[in-house]
Amino acid sequence: MILTVTPNVALDRTYVIDHLEVGSVHKVRSAFARVGGKGINVARVAAALGGEALVTGMIGAGAVDEATRELDEAHLRSELFVVPGSPRQTVTVTADDGTTTAFDEPGPTVTPQEWASFERHVAELLSGAELVVMAGSLPPGAPDQALERLCAAANNRGVRAIVDSRGAAMRAALNEQPLVAKLNRDELEQTLERELGNEDAVVEGALALLGAGARNVIVTLGADGAIGVGGDQIWRITHPHHSGNPIGAGDAFSAALALALLATAPFEQALRQGAAAALASLRAATAGSLDPADMAAALPSVHADRIAEVPAL
């Protein structure tokens, strides 16, 4: 079973329109609302692909009933942790030309005591997990060491961790040697606090995270595929360009990656599965959705090329 941890659960609202024009009034052709956040999106995709997932995360009290009901209707098991305050909300506007614009609120501010209680809550849930995916931003008030402490709890219980985060939270998590540190290029730049102008710089950045403690590193590059550093090899993942809704594509990648690693697939195969899931998710209107048939169709076009060996660190 995969435990997904979303430190800052959101209510996601998606509007589909014909064309986005700043300063204009738009007619919404269709609208969707569901509970979300990166870890919850991971759980949704994992379940769509036949995996078993348990959802936890921190959510403002004003939305817990709606969130629990929606997760139940989606047949996702959940053990949400409630804190006072209004829930975080996100709004995504998708136009017919594929342009996607997102608005992301910060979420309720948590106290040190509330975060410590959340850590204990997650630690209890880890006892039934084979792998944990910690994904998404931290709520205001959470310590920079938040993910490091959650990774330590996972290590103490022999549960492997995939961490999808950025900045100080990711840097601290590396001290606990997560199984995978997963980021996109922008998040890697935020974590390293420097720009990465080309693929060589991205590879160097990934190696820096490996040297800081991560056992494997994956950097997703959108339409340009991904870079994966695993074991003693560096891999480049490439695929044809696909248009669509990119919100949640990285979470689909994480879900398929986690399932492949649970099935003891080779690292390069897990990378290909993740990329194929990300491509399939582009066809869905909402984050955390895909058709497994679309993933199967995309997989043959995803290629893994070994580009170098990992140098001695």
C-alpha positions in Angstrom: 0.0 0.0 0.0 1.1 3.5 -0.8 0.6 6.2 1.8 0.4 9.7 0.2 1.1 12.7 2.5 -0.2 16.1 1.3 0.9 18.7 3.9 -1.4 21.4 2.5 -4.6 19.9 1.1 -6.6 22.1 -1.2 -10.0 22.4 -2.8 -9.3 22.4 -6.5 -11.6 24.2 -8.8 -11.1 23.9 -12.6 -12.8 26.2 -15.2 -12.8 25.3 -18.9 -13.2 28.3 -21.3 -12.8 29.0 -25.0 -10.1 31.6 -24.7 -8.4 33.5 -21.8 -8.1 37.2 -22.2 -6.8 39.3 -19.2 -9.3 42.0 -18.2 -12.3 40.3 -19.9 -15.4 38.5 -18.6 -15.3 34.8 -19.6 -18.2 32.3 -20.0 -17.2 29.0 -18.2 -18.1 26.1 -20.5 -17.6 23.5 -17.8 -16.4 23.4 -14.2 -15.0 20.8 -11.9 -14.5 20.8 -8.1 -12.6 18.2 -6.1 -10.3 17.9 -3.2 -6.7 18.0 -4.3 -3.1 18.7 -3.6 -0.1 16.9 -5.0 -0.3 13.8 -2.7 -4.0 13.4 -3.3 -3.5 13.6 -7.1 -0.8 10.9 -6.7 -3.3 8.7 -4.9 -6.0 9.2 -7.5 -3.7 8.2 -10.3 -2.3 5.2 -8.4 -5.9 4.0 -7.8 -6.8 4.5 -11.5 -3.8 2.3 -12.3 -4.9 -0.5 -10.0 -2.8 0.4 -7.0 -3.9 0.7 -3.3 -3.4 4.1 -1.7 -4.2 5.7 1.6 -4.6 9.5 1.7 -3.6 11.7 4.5 -2.9 15.4 4.8 -3.5 18.6 6.7 -6.8 20.4 5.8 -8.6 23.5 7.2 -11.7 22.5 9.2 -14.0 24.4 6.9 -13.6 21.8 4.2 -13.1 18.5 5.9 -16.7 17.2 5.4 -16.7 18.1 1.7 -13.2 16.6 1.3 -14.0 13.4 3.1 -17.2 12.9 1.2 -15.6 13.5 -2.2 -12.7 11.1 -1.4 -15.2 8.5 -0.3 -17.1 8.9 -3.6 -13.9 8.5 -5.4 -13.3 5.2 -3.5 -10.1 6.6 -1.9 -9.4 5.7 1.7 -8.5 8.8 3.7 -7.3 9.8 7.2 -7.2 13.6 7.0 -5.8 15.7 9.8 -7.9 18.7 10.6 -6.6 22.1 11.7 -8.6 25.3 12.4 -9.2 27.7 9.6 -10.4 28.0 6.0 -9.1 25.5 3.5 -6.6 26.3 0.8 -8.2 26.7 -2.6 -6.8 26.6 -6.0 -8.4 27.7 -9.3 -7.2 26.5 -12.6 -8.4 28.0 -15.9 -7.9 25.9 -19.0 -8.5 27.3 -22.5 -9.1 25.4 -25.7 -5.6 26.2 -27.0 -4.1 24.4 -24.1 -3.2 27.5 -22.1 -3.5 26.8 -18.4 -3.5 29.5 -15.7 -3.5 28.6 -12.0 -4.2 30.5 -8.8 -2.9 28.9 -5.6 -3.8 30.1 -2.1 -1.3 29.6 0.7 -3.6 27.6 3.1 -4.2 27.9 6.8 -1.3 28.8 9.1 -0.4 26.0 11.5 1.2 26.1 14.9 4.3 24.1 16.0 2.0 22.0 18.2 -0.4 21.3 15.3 2.5 20.2 13.1 3.9 18.0 15.8 0.5 16.3 16.1 0.4 15.9 12.4 3.7 14.1 12.5 2.4 11.7 15.1 -0.7 11.1 12.9 1.5 10.3 9.9 3.8 8.0 11.9 0.8 5.9 13.0 -0.4 5.5 9.4 3.1 4.5 8.2 2.8 1.1 10.0 0.6 -0.2 7.2 2.5 1.3 4.2 5.1 -0.2 1.9 6.0 3.2 0.4 5.2 6.8 1.2 4.9 9.7 -1.2 5.3 13.1 0.4 4.3 15.7 -2.2 3.4 19.3 -2.3 4.0 22.6 -0.5 4.1 23.1 3.2 1.4 25.2 4.9 2.4 28.5 6.5 3.9 27.9 9.9 5.3 24.5 9.1 9.1 24.1 10.0 11.7 23.8 7.2 12.5 20.4 8.8 9.0 19.2 8.3 9.7 16.7 5.6 13.0 15.7 7.1 11.1 14.6 10.3 8.5 12.7 8.3 11.2 10.9 6.3 12.9 10.0 9.6 9.6 8.5 10.8 9.4 6.5 7.6 13.0 5.3 7.9 12.3 4.2 11.5 9.5 2.0 10.2 11.4 0.7 7.2 9.1 2.5 4.7 10.8 3.9 1.6 10.0 7.6 0.8 9.5 9.5 -2.4 9.7 13.3 -1.7 8.3 15.7 -4.2 9.0 19.2 -2.9 11.4 22.1 -3.2 13.5 24.7 -1.4 14.5 24.4 2.2 12.0 21.6 2.9 13.6 19.4 0.2 17.2 20.3 1.3 16.3 19.2 4.8 14.6 16.0 3.7 17.8 14.9 1.9 19.4 14.4 5.3 17.2 11.4 5.7 18.2 9.8 2.4 14.8 9.4 0.7 14.5 6.7 -1.9 13.7 9.4 -4.5 13.9 13.1 -4.6 11.6 14.3 -7.4 11.4 17.8 -8.7 10.8 19.8 -11.9 13.4 22.1 -13.3 12.0 25.2 -11.5 11.8 23.4 -8.2 15.4 22.2 -8.6 16.5 25.8 -9.2 14.7 26.9 -6.0 16.3 24.1 -4.1 19.8 24.8 -5.3 19.2 28.6 -5.3 20.7 29.0 -8.8 19.6 28.9 -12.4 20.0 25.8 -14.5 20.2 27.0 -18.1 20.8 23.7 -20.0 20.6 19.9 -19.6 24.2 19.7 -18.3 23.4 22.1 -15.5 20.3 20.1 -14.7 22.4 16.9 -14.5 24.9 18.7 -12.2 22.0 19.8 -10.0 20.6 16.3 -9.8 24.0 15.0 -8.8 24.2 17.7 -6.1 21.0 16.3 -4.6 22.4 12.8 -4.8 25.5 14.0 -3.0 23.4 15.6 -0.3 21.7 12.3 0.5 19.0 11.3 -2.0 19.4 7.7 -3.2 17.8 8.5 -6.6 16.9 11.9 -8.2 14.4 12.6 -10.9 14.0 16.0 -12.6 11.0 16.4 -14.8 11.4 18.7 -17.8 7.9 19.0 -19.2 7.8 18.5 -22.9 11.6 17.7 -22.9 11.1 14.6 -20.8 13.1 14.0 -17.6 16.5 13.3 -16.2 16.9 10.4 -13.8 19.9 9.6 -11.7 19.6 6.1 -10.1 22.2 3.6 -8.9 25.3 4.4 -10.9 23.6 5.6 -14.1 22.2 8.9 -15.4 19.2 8.5 -17.7 17.6 10.8 -20.2 13.8 10.3 -20.8 12.5 11.6 -24.1 9.1 11.4 -25.8 7.1 13.3 -28.5 5.5 16.6 -27.6 1.9 16.3 -26.4 -0.3 19.3 -25.7 -3.0 19.4 -23.0 -3.6 20.3 -19.4 -0.2 20.1 -17.6 -1.6 20.6 -14.1 -1.0 17.4 -12.2 1.2 15.7 -14.8 4.1 15.5 -12.3 1.8 13.9 -9.8 0.8 11.3 -12.4 4.5 10.7 -13.0 5.0 10.1 -9.2 2.1 7.7 -9.0 3.2 5.5 -11.9 6.8 5.7 -10.6 5.8 4.6 -7.1 3.8 1.6 -8.5 6.7 0.5 -10.7 9.2 0.7 -7.8 6.8 -1.3 -5.6 6.8 -3.9 -8.3 10.6 -3.9 -8.2 10.9 -2.6 -11.8 14.3 -1.5 -13.0 14.8 2.3 -12.4 14.8 3.1 -16.1 11.5 1.2 -16.6 10.0 3.1 -13.6 11.1 6.4 -15.3 9.4 5.4 -18.5 6.2 4.4 -16.7 6.2 7.7 -14.9 6.6 9.7 -18.1 3.9 7.7 -19.9 1.5 8.5 -17.1 2.3 12.2 -17.2 1.6 12.2 -21.0 -1.7 10.4 -20.4 -2.7 12.9 -17.8 -2.4 15.8 -20.3 -5.6 14.5 -21.9 -7.6 14.9 -18.6 -9.4 18.1 -17.7 -8.6 17.8 -14.0 -5.4 17.0 -12.1 -5.1 13.5 -10.7 -6.9 11.9 -13.6 -5.9 9.7 -16.5 -7.2 6.8 -18.7 -4.9 3.8 -18.3 -5.4 3.0 -22.0 -3.9 6.4 -22.8 -0.9 5.6 -20.7 -0.5 2.2 -22.4 -0.7 4.0 -25.8 1.9 6.5 -24.8 4.5 4.1 -23.3 6.0 2.8 -26.6 6.9 6.4 -27.5 8.8 7.0 -24.2 12.5 6.3 -24.5 15.2 5.9 -21.8 18.8 6.5 -22.9 21.7 6.0 -20.6 23.8 9.2 -21.0 26.6 8.7 -18.4 27.7 6.9 -15.3 27.4 8.7 -11.9 30.8 10.0 -11.0 32.3 9.4 -7.6 30.8 11.9 -5.2 
